[in-house]
Amino acid sequence: MKIILDESVPQKLRLLIDSRHTVITTWFQGWSGLKNGILLTTAENAGFDLFITADQELSYQQNMADRRIAIIVLSTNNWSVIKAGITQIASAVDAVVSGSLVFVDIGHERG
């Protein structure tokens, strides 16, 4: 699966996702600063299957009806919480369906 990481998630997440997948960041693609709708269309046209973000507003902003790309929205962008929740994230990645939007609650920043 070809996965693109939004700039809202720690870029190091790409190192924790199973090596069966190709994981690229929006920054690496030169797509930093693109608005969500344009970014998703650009990623779809480039052949990406999955977009991972921590942008909580995305689920309210985007109509998934005509999308091929799947989206996973993480509950936080806190690196320590993401590392601790990698099993849940990996399960969501493995179960994702084209055109779906899935929220993965891995908790929030712990103080």
C-alpha positions in Angstrom: 0.0 0.0 0.0 1.2 3.5 -0.8 0.7 5.8 2.2 1.1 9.5 2.6 1.6 11.2 6.0 0.2 14.6 6.6 2.3 17.4 8.0 0.1 17.2 11.1 1.7 13.9 12.2 5.2 13.3 13.3 7.2 12.4 10.2 9.0 9.6 12.2 5.8 7.6 12.1 6.9 6.4 8.7 9.6 4.4 10.4 7.1 2.5 12.5 4.7 1.4 9.8 5.2 -2.1 8.4 7.8 -2.2 5.6 5.3 -3.9 3.3 4.0 -0.4 2.8 5.6 2.5 1.0 5.3 5.5 3.3 6.1 9.1 2.1 5.5 12.4 3.8 3.8 15.4 2.3 7.0 17.4 3.0 9.1 14.9 0.9 6.6 15.2 -1.9 6.8 19.0 -1.9 3.1 19.2 -0.9 3.5 21.1 2.4 0.9 23.8 2.7 -1.6 22.3 0.3 -5.2 22.6 1.7 -6.9 19.3 2.5 -9.1 18.9 -0.5 -6.4 19.7 -3.0 -3.9 17.6 -1.1 -6.3 14.6 -1.1 -6.9 14.9 -4.8 -3.2 15.3 -5.6 -2.4 12.2 -3.5 -5.1 10.2 -5.2 -3.8 11.3 -8.6 -0.3 10.2 -7.6 -1.5 6.7 -6.7 -1.6 6.9 -2.9 -4.0 4.5 -1.2 -4.0 6.0 2.3 -3.6 9.4 4.0 -2.8 9.5 7.7 -3.4 12.8 9.6 -4.0 14.1 13.0 -6.2 16.9 11.7 -9.5 16.4 13.6 -11.4 18.8 11.4 -10.7 16.8 8.3 -13.7 14.5 8.9 -16.0 17.5 8.9 -14.5 19.2 5.9 -14.3 16.4 3.4 -16.9 14.6 1.5 -15.6 11.0 1.0 -18.4 10.0 -1.5 -16.1 10.2 -4.6 -12.8 9.5 -3.0 -10.6 6.5 -3.7 -8.0 7.3 -1.1 -8.7 6.1 2.5 -8.1 8.4 5.5 -7.0 7.5 9.0 -7.4 10.4 11.5 -5.3 9.9 14.7 -6.6 11.3 18.0 -3.3 13.1 18.6 0.0 14.1 17.0 2.0 13.6 20.2 5.0 11.4 19.3 5.1 9.4 22.6 1.4 8.6 22.4 1.7 7.6 18.7 4.6 5.3 19.5 2.6 3.7 22.3 -0.4 3.3 20.0 1.4 1.9 17.0 -0.3 -1.5 17.3 -3.7 0.2 17.0 -2.5 2.3 14.1 -1.0 -0.7 12.3 -4.3 -2.6 12.7 -6.2 0.3 11.2 -3.8 0.5 8.3 -4.2 -3.2 7.6 -8.0 -3.0 7.8 -8.5 0.2 5.8 -10.9 0.2 2.9 -10.6 2.4 -0.2 -12.6 5.6 0.2 -13.2 5.2 4.0 -12.4 7.6 6.8 -11.4 6.0 10.1 -10.8 7.7 13.4 -8.1 5.9 15.6 -8.4 6.8 19.2 -4.9 6.2 20.7 -5.4 8.7 23.5 -4.0 12.1 23.9 -0.9 13.8 25.3 -0.2 12.5 28.8 1.0 15.1 31.2 
